[in-house]
Amino acid sequence: MDTDSPPWTTTDSKILVEDRWIRLRADRLRTAAGLEIAPWYVLDYPEWCAVVALTGDDRLVMVRQWRHGAQSWSLELPGGVMDREDAGPIAAARRELLEETGYGGGEWTYLYAGHANPAIQTNRLHIVLATGVRLVAPATPEPTELISVETPPVAEVLAGLRRGLIGQSMHVGAICVGLAAAGRISLEAAA
């Protein structure tokens, strides 16, 4: 299998919806065997960031907020859309953490970027680790955000992962990688 070039050719693309948050397009594709796939819907979103923020007393700074698509309250990592004014993922993560929770300070490390849903979305989620954060200001979430700040112990979050405590699946992976980078857990396979 040739993994150096795309196996499909885009023969047509139409923008169906476009605003400041999302662009939905319908692509017409042709496989190497000549089969047509149409429409193939693609969502163009801006890049996102999320921060695995650990306090000095081994707590994870999290937010609980209403998620209309899921019709539920969701316990998540702080984060959001990376603004054009942000100098990069760490700057965006610092801004989001401060806005949503009032936490800041500490040491910051960029971990990785992964595609949110590579089958149909173009954006990536950038994961940042912040250790030794502390409450430095009142939270100032956007007017449309209903957020409560929670700081559960790391052990409680880890135990809760198996029970679905964190419903945002991208954040589950981010928490595991972040806690491993902070030396709190090991992702090494047992021999």
C-alpha positions as CSV (number, residue, x, y, z in Angstrom):
1,M,0.0,0.0,0.0
2,D,1.3,3.4,-1.0
3,T,1.0,5.6,2.1
4,D,2.9,8.6,0.6
5,S,0.0,9.9,-1.6
6,P,-3.8,10.1,-1.1
7,P,-5.8,7.1,-2.5
8,W,-8.7,9.4,-3.5
9,T,-8.8,12.3,-5.9
10,T,-11.2,15.3,-5.2
11,T,-13.0,16.0,-8.4
12,D,-15.4,18.7,-7.0
13,S,-15.9,20.5,-3.8
14,K,-18.8,22.8,-2.7
15,I,-19.1,24.9,0.4
16,L,-22.5,24.3,2.0
17,V,-22.2,26.3,5.2
18,E,-19.6,28.9,6.3
19,D,-19.5,31.2,9.3
20,R,-16.9,32.2,11.9
21,W,-17.0,28.8,13.7
22,I,-17.4,26.2,11.0
23,R,-17.2,25.5,7.3
24,L,-19.1,22.5,5.9
25,R,-18.2,21.3,2.4
26,A,-19.3,18.4,0.3
27,D,-16.5,16.8,-1.7
28,R,-16.9,14.5,-4.7
29,L,-14.1,11.9,-4.6
30,R,-12.8,9.2,-7.0
31,T,-10.9,6.2,-5.7
32,A,-7.9,4.7,-7.5
33,A,-10.2,2.0,-8.8
34,G,-12.5,4.7,-10.4
35,L,-15.3,4.4,-7.9
36,E,-17.1,7.7,-7.0
37,I,-17.8,8.7,-3.4
38,A,-20.2,11.6,-3.2
39,P,-21.0,13.5,-1.1
40,W,-18.1,13.2,1.4
41,Y,-18.8,15.8,4.0
42,V,-15.8,17.6,5.6
43,L,-16.0,20.0,8.6
44,D,-13.3,22.7,8.6
45,Y,-12.9,24.0,12.2
46,P,-10.3,26.2,13.7
47,E,-7.5,24.6,15.7
48,W,-8.3,23.8,19.4
49,C,-6.3,23.5,22.5
50,A,-6.7,21.8,25.9
51,V,-4.6,22.0,29.0
52,V,-3.8,19.3,31.5
53,A,-3.3,21.6,34.5
54,L,-1.9,20.2,37.7
55,T,-1.8,22.0,41.0
56,G,1.0,21.7,43.5
57,D,-1.2,19.4,45.7
58,D,-1.8,16.9,42.9
59,R,-5.2,18.1,41.7
60,L,-6.3,18.4,38.1
61,V,-8.0,21.7,37.2
62,M,-11.1,20.9,35.2
63,V,-14.3,22.5,34.1
64,R,-17.9,21.2,34.0
65,Q,-20.0,22.8,31.3
66,W,-23.1,22.3,29.3
67,R,-22.6,20.6,26.0
68,H,-25.6,21.2,23.8
69,G,-24.8,18.5,21.2
70,A,-24.6,15.8,23.8
71,Q,-27.4,17.4,25.9
72,S,-25.4,16.9,29.1
73,W,-23.1,18.5,31.5
74,S,-19.5,17.4,30.7
75,L,-16.4,17.3,32.9
76,E,-13.5,18.4,30.7
77,L,-10.1,19.9,30.5
78,P,-10.0,23.7,30.1
79,G,-9.5,24.8,26.6
80,G,-11.1,26.0,23.4
81,V,-10.5,27.5,20.0
82,M,-7.1,28.9,19.3
83,D,-7.4,32.6,18.4
84,R,-5.4,34.1,15.6
85,E,-3.9,36.5,18.1
86,D,-2.5,33.6,20.2
87,A,1.2,33.2,19.6
88,G,0.8,29.4,19.6
89,P,-0.7,26.5,21.5
90,I,0.9,27.3,24.9
91,A,-0.3,31.0,24.7
92,A,-3.8,29.8,23.7
93,A,-3.9,27.2,26.6
94,R,-2.7,29.9,29.1
95,R,-5.4,32.2,28.0
96,E,-8.1,29.5,28.1
97,L,-7.1,28.3,31.5
98,L,-7.1,31.8,33.0
99,E,-10.4,32.7,31.4
100,E,-12.3,29.6,32.3
101,T,-10.8,28.8,35.7
102,G,-8.7,31.8,37.0
103,Y,-5.7,29.4,37.3
104,G,-2.2,30.3,36.0
105,G,1.4,30.4,36.8
106,G,3.4,27.1,36.9
107,E,5.5,25.5,34.2
108,W,4.1,24.9,30.7
109,T,5.1,22.2,28.1
110,Y,3.6,21.6,24.7
111,L,2.9,17.8,24.3
112,Y,1.3,17.1,20.9
113,A,-1.5,17.8,18.4
114,G,-3.9,15.1,17.3
115,H,-6.8,15.2,14.8
116,A,-10.2,15.5,16.5
117,N,-11.9,13.3,13.9
118,P,-9.6,12.7,10.9
119,A,-12.4,11.1,8.8
120,I,-14.4,14.2,8.5
121,Q,-12.7,17.1,10.3
122,T,-9.6,19.1,9.3
123,N,-8.7,20.6,12.7
124,R,-6.3,19.3,15.4
125,L,-6.5,19.4,19.2
126,H,-3.2,20.8,20.7
127,I,-2.5,19.4,24.2
128,V,-0.4,21.4,26.7
129,L,0.7,20.4,30.2
130,A,0.9,22.9,33.0
131,T,2.3,21.9,36.4
132,G,2.3,23.8,39.6
133,V,-0.7,26.1,38.6
134,R,-2.5,28.1,41.2
135,L,-5.6,30.3,41.5
136,V,-4.4,33.8,40.4
137,A,-7.6,35.6,39.4
138,P,-11.3,35.3,39.2
139,A,-12.5,33.2,36.2
140,T,-13.9,35.2,33.3
141,P,-15.7,32.8,31.0
142,E,-17.4,34.1,27.9
143,P,-21.1,35.1,28.4
144,T,-22.4,32.0,26.7
145,E,-20.3,29.6,28.8
146,L,-21.8,28.1,31.9
147,I,-18.8,26.8,33.7
148,S,-18.0,25.5,37.1
149,V,-14.4,24.9,38.1
150,E,-13.6,21.6,39.8
151,T,-10.2,20.4,41.1
152,P,-10.5,16.7,41.7
153,P,-7.4,14.7,43.0
154,V,-5.5,13.0,40.2
155,A,-6.2,9.6,41.8
156,E,-10.0,10.3,41.6
157,V,-9.8,11.3,37.9
158,L,-7.8,8.2,37.1
159,A,-10.2,5.9,38.9
160,G,-13.1,7.6,37.2
161,L,-11.8,7.2,33.7
162,R,-13.0,3.6,33.6
163,R,-16.4,4.7,34.7
164,G,-16.8,7.4,32.0
165,L,-16.2,10.3,34.4
166,I,-14.7,12.2,31.4
167,G,-17.2,12.1,28.5
168,Q,-15.0,14.0,26.1
169,S,-12.9,11.2,24.6
170,M,-10.1,13.4,23.2
171,H,-9.6,14.7,26.8
172,V,-9.3,11.1,28.1
173,G,-6.2,10.6,25.9
174,A,-4.9,14.0,26.7
175,I,-5.2,13.3,30.5
176,C,-3.3,10.0,30.1
177,V,-0.5,11.6,28.0
178,G,-0.3,14.7,30.3
179,L,-0.1,12.7,33.5
180,A,2.6,10.5,31.9
181,A,4.6,13.5,30.9
182,A,4.2,14.8,34.5
183,G,5.5,11.5,35.8
184,R,2.2,10.7,37.6
185,I,1.5,7.5,35.5
186,S,3.4,5.2,33.2
187,L,2.3,4.4,29.7
188,E,5.0,1.8,29.3
189,A,3.8,-1.7,28.5
190,A,4.5,-4.4,31.1
191,A,7.1,-6.8,30.0
